[in-house]
């Protein structure tokens, strides 16, 4: 140690000698070293690619107005548990051709669903998620599918499930009536009137939502279909109804009359009930002390924490409002009673029995027209829903490039470390060899 301290230059010289000889030896082994590095890099890249083929992820975003309220498009409660429901997973396995190779439980364990904005969650606030991350990690690689492909199939299956269960409400296209309504002209017309009203309300909502949408196949718009159904309601139905009532046309007068008489009894009971409410409220108003009905203004805070003078409500106000409502409903029942009595009267005086054939033909023509309108609406609405809902669920897949999948950057770093270690071993071996030669 003292000898080294007296001659530090010798140590530096020896290190340089070892380094030079190690470089020469390392360079002489360059060809086998390059071959080893290439083979090792290939093995590492292959292993990394196989690992990446078993892992995939995506982000799902809810892109419709009701999502901010935690609801589905049909205003039912949204829940992420549907993503891993049996129906979605079974559909995924079927579409991927993995039935018999993987069970629903195995696929469920491989899928993880988590809210994306977890930093916004706090114990004092209700959190509504509008996006979530979906990750899929397979324990073993599938024979013909990567995790990324299987994840895309899974997302497609869930989207189909979502649109089928929580999409638009189209029950208007499946309205049915009892068979008896098909044989009685008056009741058949009533069922067609109800059907026309339902189509009109549906079309009114669609027009207010998107007036300019046009089906690319038929050229129909919701506005044009709305005008067609309005023509049925305002002209065709009143014309046929007038023909039925004017001729007193009925396939079974006694049964129809008995049904209408029963309806009259129900309407009369409802009318009497509402009039009793109306009279009771009026009696209470008459007994109310005038000194207790005076308006009192009291200071009140509004939403901006500013004072204003608010008018107090008394029981007199409540009774007056209830009386108005009861009278309006009683008047509605009275109108139905008057109309039904007129129908009963007309049905009991049939003047044209042969008119049944004519009115049935008119009703059949009306029903055919409505079938055509409904079918056109069904086609237009189906294409509109596809157009409207194409971005309800947006999936962004984390698809890495081939370089990322084989982990090329990581492999290069690992190869650099390997080369440095090899050179270090070469220096150690050279130093030992020089020491042996000196000892000789």
C-alpha positions as CSV (number, residue, x, y, z in Angstrom):
1,X,0.0,0.0,0.0
2,X,2.9,2.4,0.8
3,X,4.6,1.5,-2.4
4,X,1.5,2.4,-4.3
5,X,1.2,5.7,-2.5
6,X,4.8,6.5,-3.4
7,X,4.3,5.6,-7.1
8,X,0.7,6.6,-8.1
9,X,1.8,6.9,-11.8
10,X,2.4,3.1,-11.9
11,X,-1.2,2.4,-10.9
12,X,-2.6,4.6,-13.7
13,X,-0.2,3.1,-16.2
14,X,-1.3,-0.4,-15.2
15,X,-5.0,0.5,-15.5
16,X,-4.4,1.8,-18.9
17,X,-2.6,-1.3,-19.9
18,X,-5.4,-3.5,-18.6
19,X,-8.0,-1.3,-20.4
20,X,-6.1,-1.5,-23.8
21,X,-5.6,-5.2,-23.6
22,X,-9.3,-5.7,-22.6
23,X,-10.4,-3.6,-25.6
24,X,-8.3,-5.7,-27.9
25,X,-9.6,-8.9,-26.5
26,X,-13.2,-7.6,-26.5
27,X,-12.8,-6.5,-30.2
28,X,-11.5,-9.9,-31.1
29,X,-14.7,-11.4,-29.7
30,X,-17.0,-9.0,-31.5
31,X,-18.4,-11.4,-34.0
32,X,-19.6,-14.1,-31.5
33,X,-20.7,-11.3,-29.2
34,X,-22.9,-9.7,-31.9
35,X,-24.4,-13.1,-32.7
36,X,-25.2,-13.7,-29.0
37,X,-26.7,-10.2,-28.7
38,X,-28.9,-10.7,-31.8
39,X,-30.2,-14.0,-30.5
40,X,-30.8,-12.8,-27.0
41,X,-32.5,-9.6,-28.3
42,X,-34.7,-11.8,-30.6
43,X,-35.7,-14.0,-27.6
44,X,-36.5,-11.0,-25.4
45,X,-38.5,-9.3,-28.2
46,X,-40.5,-12.5,-28.7
47,X,-41.2,-12.9,-25.0
48,X,-42.2,-9.2,-24.8
49,X,-44.5,-9.6,-27.8
50,X,-46.2,-12.6,-26.3
51,X,-46.8,-10.8,-23.1
52,X,-48.2,-7.8,-24.9
53,X,-50.6,-10.0,-26.9
54,X,-52.2,-11.2,-23.6
55,X,-52.9,-7.6,-22.3
56,X,-55.1,-4.9,-23.8
57,X,-56.9,-1.8,-22.6
58,X,-59.5,0.7,-23.8
59,X,-61.4,3.7,-22.4
60,X,-65.1,3.9,-22.8
61,X,-66.8,7.3,-22.8
62,X,-70.6,7.9,-22.4
63,X,-71.5,10.5,-25.0
64,X,-75.2,11.3,-24.5
65,X,-77.0,14.0,-22.5
66,X,-78.5,11.7,-19.9
67,X,-75.0,10.4,-19.0
68,X,-74.3,13.4,-16.8
69,X,-77.2,12.4,-14.6
70,X,-75.9,8.8,-14.3
71,X,-78.7,7.6,-16.6
72,X,-79.0,5.5,-19.7
73,X,-80.6,6.9,-22.9
74,X,-84.0,5.5,-21.8
75,X,-83.5,7.3,-18.4
76,X,-82.9,4.1,-16.4
77,X,-80.0,4.0,-14.0
78,X,-76.6,3.4,-15.6
79,X,-74.3,0.8,-14.0
80,X,-70.9,-0.6,-15.0
81,X,-71.9,-4.0,-13.7
82,X,-73.6,-4.6,-17.0
83,X,-70.2,-4.8,-18.7
84,X,-69.4,-8.1,-17.0
85,X,-72.9,-9.5,-17.0
86,X,-73.5,-13.1,-18.1
87,X,-75.3,-12.0,-21.3
88,X,-72.5,-9.7,-22.5
89,X,-69.8,-12.3,-21.7
90,X,-71.6,-15.1,-23.4
91,X,-72.2,-13.0,-26.4
92,X,-68.4,-12.2,-26.5
93,X,-67.4,-15.8,-26.3
94,X,-69.9,-16.7,-29.1
95,X,-68.7,-13.9,-31.4
96,X,-65.1,-14.7,-30.7
97,X,-65.6,-18.4,-31.3
98,X,-64.3,-19.3,-27.8
99,X,-67.2,-21.3,-26.6
100,X,-65.9,-24.5,-25.0
101,X,-62.4,-23.0,-24.7
102,X,-63.1,-20.4,-22.1
103,X,-65.8,-20.1,-19.5
104,X,-67.8,-17.0,-18.6
105,X,-66.2,-16.9,-15.2
106,X,-62.7,-17.1,-16.7
107,X,-63.4,-14.1,-19.0
108,X,-65.0,-12.2,-16.1
109,X,-61.8,-12.6,-14.0
110,X,-59.7,-11.4,-16.9
111,X,-61.7,-8.1,-17.3
112,X,-61.2,-5.1,-15.0
113,X,-63.5,-2.0,-15.2
114,X,-62.6,1.1,-13.3
115,X,-63.8,4.8,-13.4
116,X,-61.4,7.0,-15.2
117,X,-61.6,10.2,-13.1
118,X,-61.1,8.6,-9.7
119,X,-59.4,11.8,-8.5
120,X,-62.8,13.5,-8.5
121,X,-64.3,11.1,-6.0
122,X,-64.7,12.4,-2.5
123,X,-66.6,11.2,0.5
124,X,-68.8,14.3,0.7
125,X,-69.9,14.3,-3.0
126,X,-71.9,12.0,-5.2
127,X,-69.8,10.9,-8.1
128,X,-71.3,10.1,-11.5
129,X,-68.9,8.4,-13.9
130,X,-69.1,9.2,-17.6
131,X,-66.0,7.3,-18.6
132,X,-64.2,4.2,-17.4
133,X,-61.2,2.2,-18.4
134,X,-61.5,-1.5,-19.4
135,X,-58.5,-3.8,-19.2
136,X,-58.2,-7.4,-20.4
137,X,-55.4,-9.6,-19.2
138,X,-55.4,-13.3,-20.3
139,X,-53.6,-15.9,-18.2
140,X,-52.9,-17.9,-21.3
141,X,-52.8,-16.8,-25.0
142,X,-55.8,-17.8,-27.1
143,X,-55.1,-20.0,-30.1
144,X,-56.2,-17.5,-32.8
145,X,-57.0,-14.2,-30.9
146,X,-54.9,-11.6,-29.2
147,X,-56.1,-9.7,-26.2
148,X,-56.6,-6.6,-28.3
149,X,-58.9,-8.4,-30.7
150,X,-60.8,-10.1,-27.9
151,X,-61.3,-6.7,-26.2
152,X,-62.7,-5.2,-29.4
153,X,-65.2,-8.1,-29.7
154,X,-66.1,-7.6,-26.0
155,X,-66.7,-3.9,-26.5
156,X,-68.8,-4.6,-29.6
157,X,-70.9,-7.1,-27.7
158,X,-71.5,-4.7,-24.8
159,X,-72.5,-1.9,-27.3
160,X,-75.1,-4.2,-28.9
161,X,-76.4,-5.1,-25.4
162,X,-76.5,-1.5,-24.4
163,X,-78.5,-0.4,-27.4
164,X,-80.9,-3.3,-27.1
165,X,-81.7,-2.8,-23.5
166,X,-81.2,0.9,-22.9
167,X,-81.7,2.5,-26.3
168,X,-84.8,4.3,-27.6
169,X,-88.3,3.3,-26.5
170,X,-90.1,2.1,-29.6
171,X,-93.1,0.4,-28.0
172,X,-95.3,2.6,-30.3
173,X,-94.6,0.1,-33.0
174,X,-96.0,-2.9,-31.1
175,X,-99.5,-1.6,-30.1
176,X,-102.1,-4.3,-30.2
177,X,-105.8,-4.4,-29.6
178,X,-108.3,-7.3,-28.7
179,X,-109.6,-9.3,-31.6
180,X,-113.2,-8.1,-30.9
181,X,-112.1,-4.6,-32.0
182,X,-111.5,-5.9,-35.5
183,X,-115.1,-6.9,-36.1
184,X,-116.9,-3.9,-34.5
185,X,-116.5,-0.8,-36.8
186,X,-116.9,1.8,-34.1
187,X,-114.4,0.1,-31.8
188,X,-112.0,-0.7,-34.6
189,X,-112.0,3.0,-35.5
190,X,-111.3,3.9,-31.9
191,X,-108.3,1.5,-31.8
192,X,-107.0,3.1,-35.1
193,X,-107.5,6.5,-33.6
194,X,-105.5,5.6,-30.5
195,X,-102.8,4.2,-32.7
196,X,-102.7,7.3,-34.8
197,X,-102.5,9.5,-31.7
198,X,-99.5,7.4,-30.5
199,X,-97.7,7.8,-33.9
200,X,-98.5,11.5,-33.9
201,X,-97.0,12.0,-30.4
202,X,-93.9,10.0,-31.4
203,X,-93.4,12.0,-34.6
204,X,-93.9,15.3,-32.8
205,X,-91.1,14.4,-30.4
206,X,-88.9,13.4,-33.3
207,X,-89.6,16.6,-35.2
208,X,-88.8,18.7,-32.2
209,X,-85.6,16.7,-31.8
210,X,-84.4,16.8,-35.4
211,X,-86.7,18.3,-38.0
212,X,-84.2,18.1,-40.9
213,X,-83.2,14.5,-40.7
214,X,-83.8,12.6,-44.0
215,X,-83.6,8.8,-44.6
216,X,-81.1,8.2,-47.3
217,X,-83.0,5.2,-48.7
218,X,-86.6,6.4,-48.7
219,X,-86.1,10.2,-48.6
220,X,-88.7,10.5,-45.8
221,X,-88.4,13.0,-43.0
222,X,-90.1,13.0,-39.7
223,X,-91.9,16.2,-40.7
224,X,-93.3,14.7,-43.9
225,X,-94.5,11.6,-42.0
226,X,-96.0,13.9,-39.3
227,X,-98.1,15.7,-42.0
228,X,-99.3,12.3,-43.3
229,X,-100.5,11.2,-39.8
230,X,-102.0,14.6,-39.2
231,X,-104.1,14.2,-42.4
232,X,-105.3,10.8,-41.1
233,X,-106.3,12.3,-37.7
234,X,-107.9,15.5,-39.0
235,X,-109.7,14.2,-42.1
236,X,-109.9,10.5,-42.6
237,X,-110.9,9.4,-39.0
238,X,-113.6,12.1,-38.6
239,X,-115.0,11.2,-42.1
240,X,-115.3,7.5,-41.2
241,X,-116.7,8.3,-37.7
242,X,-119.4,10.5,-39.2
243,X,-120.4,7.7,-41.6
244,X,-120.6,5.2,-38.8
245,X,-122.7,7.4,-36.5
246,X,-124.9,8.7,-39.3
247,X,-125.8,5.1,-40.4
248,X,-125.8,3.6,-36.9
249,X,-123.5,0.9,-38.2
250,X,-122.6,-2.0,-35.9
251,X,-121.8,-5.6,-36.2
252,X,-123.4,-6.5,-32.8
253,X,-125.6,-3.7,-31.6
254,X,-126.5,-5.3,-28.3
255,X,-122.9,-6.0,-27.2
256,X,-121.7,-2.6,-28.3
257,X,-124.5,-0.8,-26.6
258,X,-124.0,-2.8,-23.3
259,X,-120.3,-1.8,-23.4
260,X,-121.1,1.8,-24.0
261,X,-123.7,1.8,-21.2
262,X,-121.1,0.4,-18.8
263,X,-118.7,3.2,-19.9
264,X,-121.5,5.7,-19.3
265,X,-122.0,4.5,-15.7
266,X,-118.3,4.8,-15.0
267,X,-118.1,8.3,-16.4
268,X,-121.2,9.4,-14.5
269,X,-119.7,8.1,-11.2
270,X,-116.4,9.9,-12.0
271,X,-118.4,13.1,-12.9
272,X,-120.4,12.9,-9.6
273,X,-117.2,12.4,-7.6
274,X,-115.5,15.4,-9.1
275,X,-118.6,17.6,-8.6
276,X,-118.7,16.5,-5.0
277,X,-115.1,17.7,-4.5
278,X,-116.0,20.9,-6.3
279,X,-119.0,21.6,-4.1
280,X,-117.1,20.7,-0.9
281,X,-114.3,23.1,-1.8
282,X,-116.8,25.9,-2.6
283,X,-118.6,25.3,0.7
284,X,-115.3,25.6,2.6
285,X,-114.4,28.8,0.8
286,X,-117.8,30.3,1.7
287,X,-117.3,29.4,5.4
288,X,-113.8,31.0,5.5
289,X,-113.5,34.1,7.7
290,X,-112.7,37.2,5.6
291,X,-110.2,38.4,8.2
292,X,-108.2,35.2,7.8
293,X,-108.0,35.5,4.0
294,X,-106.0,38.8,3.9
295,X,-102.8,38.8,2.0
296,X,-99.7,39.0,4.2
297,X,-96.3,40.0,2.7
298,X,-93.3,38.7,4.5
299,X,-89.5,39.2,3.8
300,X,-87.9,36.2,2.2
301,X,-84.5,35.3,0.9
302,X,-84.1,34.2,-2.7
303,X,-81.5,32.0,-4.3
304,X,-79.0,34.9,-4.4
305,X,-79.5,35.5,-0.7
306,X,-81.3,38.8,-1.5
307,X,-84.5,39.9,0.3
308,X,-87.9,40.2,-1.4
309,X,-91.5,40.4,-0.2
310,X,-93.2,37.1,-0.6
311,X,-97.0,36.6,-0.6
312,X,-98.2,34.0,1.9
313,X,-100.6,31.3,0.8
314,X,-103.6,30.3,3.0
315,X,-105.9,27.3,3.0
316,X,-108.3,29.4,0.9
317,X,-105.8,29.4,-1.9
318,X,-105.5,25.7,-1.8
319,X,-109.2,25.1,-1.8
320,X,-109.7,27.5,-4.7
321,X,-107.1,25.7,-6.7
322,X,-108.6,22.2,-5.9
323,X,-112.0,23.5,-6.9
324,X,-110.8,24.6,-10.3
325,X,-109.1,21.3,-10.9
326,X,-112.2,19.3,-9.9
327,X,-114.5,21.4,-12.1
328,X,-112.1,21.0,-15.1
329,X,-112.1,17.2,-14.6
330,X,-115.8,17.0,-14.1
331,X,-116.3,19.0,-17.3
332,X,-114.1,16.5,-19.2
333,X,-116.2,13.6,-17.9
334,X,-119.4,15.4,-18.9
335,X,-118.1,15.8,-22.5
336,X,-117.4,12.1,-22.7
337,X,-120.9,11.3,-21.3
338,X,-122.6,13.5,-23.9
339,X,-120.6,12.0,-26.7
340,X,-121.2,8.4,-25.6
341,X,-125.0,9.0,-25.1
342,X,-125.1,10.3,-28.7
343,X,-123.3,7.2,-30.0
344,X,-125.7,4.9,-28.1
345,X,-128.6,6.7,-29.5
346,X,-127.3,6.4,-33.1
347,X,-126.4,2.8,-32.8
348,X,-130.0,1.9,-31.7
349,X,-131.4,3.4,-35.0
350,X,-129.5,1.6,-37.8
351,X,-130.7,3.1,-41.1
352,X,-128.3,1.3,-43.6
353,X,-127.5,-2.3,-42.7
354,X,-125.7,-2.7,-46.1
355,X,-123.3,0.1,-45.1
356,X,-121.3,-2.4,-42.9
357,X,-119.6,-3.6,-46.1
358,X,-118.7,-0.1,-47.1
359,X,-117.5,1.0,-43.7
360,X,-115.3,-2.1,-43.3
361,X,-113.7,-1.3,-46.7
362,X,-113.1,2.3,-45.5
363,X,-111.6,1.0,-42.3
364,X,-109.4,-1.5,-44.1
365,X,-108.1,1.3,-46.4
366,X,-107.4,3.5,-43.4
367,X,-105.6,0.7,-41.6
368,X,-103.5,0.0,-44.8
369,X,-102.6,3.7,-44.9
370,X,-101.5,3.7,-41.3
371,X,-99.5,0.5,-41.8
372,X,-97.6,2.2,-44.6
373,X,-97.0,5.3,-42.5
374,X,-95.9,3.2,-39.6
375,X,-93.6,1.1,-41.7
376,X,-92.0,4.2,-43.3
377,X,-91.6,5.6,-39.8
378,X,-90.0,2.4,-38.6
379,X,-87.4,2.5,-41.4
380,X,-86.7,6.2,-41.0
381,X,-86.5,5.9,-37.2
382,X,-84.2,2.9,-37.4
383,X,-81.7,4.8,-39.6
384,X,-82.1,7.9,-37.4
385,X,-81.3,5.9,-34.3
386,X,-78.2,4.4,-36.0
387,X,-77.2,8.0,-36.9
388,X,-78.0,9.4,-33.5
389,X,-76.5,6.6,-31.3
390,X,-73.3,5.9,-33.3
391,X,-71.3,7.9,-30.7
392,X,-73.3,7.0,-27.6
393,X,-70.5,4.8,-26.5
394,X,-67.0,5.8,-27.7
395,X,-64.2,3.3,-27.2
396,X,-60.6,4.5,-27.5
397,X,-58.2,1.5,-27.7
398,X,-54.7,1.7,-26.4
399,X,-53.2,0.1,-29.5
400,X,-49.4,0.2,-29.4
401,X,-47.2,0.1,-32.5
402,X,-45.2,-3.0,-33.3
403,X,-42.1,-1.4,-31.9
404,X,-43.9,-0.9,-28.6
405,X,-45.3,-4.4,-28.6
406,X,-41.9,-6.0,-28.9
407,X,-40.5,-3.6,-26.3
408,X,-37.6,-2.5,-28.6
409,X,-36.5,0.4,-26.4
410,X,-36.4,-1.8,-23.4
411,X,-34.5,-4.6,-25.2
412,X,-31.9,-2.0,-26.5
413,X,-31.3,-0.9,-23.0
414,X,-31.0,-4.5,-21.7
415,X,-28.5,-5.3,-24.6
416,X,-26.4,-2.2,-23.7
417,X,-26.2,-3.4,-20.1
418,X,-25.3,-6.9,-21.3
419,X,-22.5,-5.5,-23.5
420,X,-21.2,-3.4,-20.6
421,X,-21.2,-6.4,-18.3
422,X,-19.4,-8.4,-20.9
423,X,-16.7,-5.7,-21.2
424,X,-16.4,-5.6,-17.4
425,X,-15.9,-9.4,-17.3
426,X,-13.3,-9.0,-20.1
427,X,-11.4,-6.4,-18.0
428,X,-11.5,-8.6,-14.9
429,X,-10.2,-11.5,-16.9
430,X,-7.4,-9.4,-18.5
431,X,-6.4,-8.0,-15.1
432,X,-6.1,-11.6,-13.7
433,X,-4.0,-12.7,-16.7
434,X,-1.6,-9.7,-16.3
435,X,-1.2,-10.4,-12.5
436,X,-0.3,-14.1,-13.3
437,X,2.2,-13.0,-15.8
438,X,3.8,-10.6,-13.3
439,X,3.9,-13.3,-10.6
440,X,5.9,-15.5,-12.9
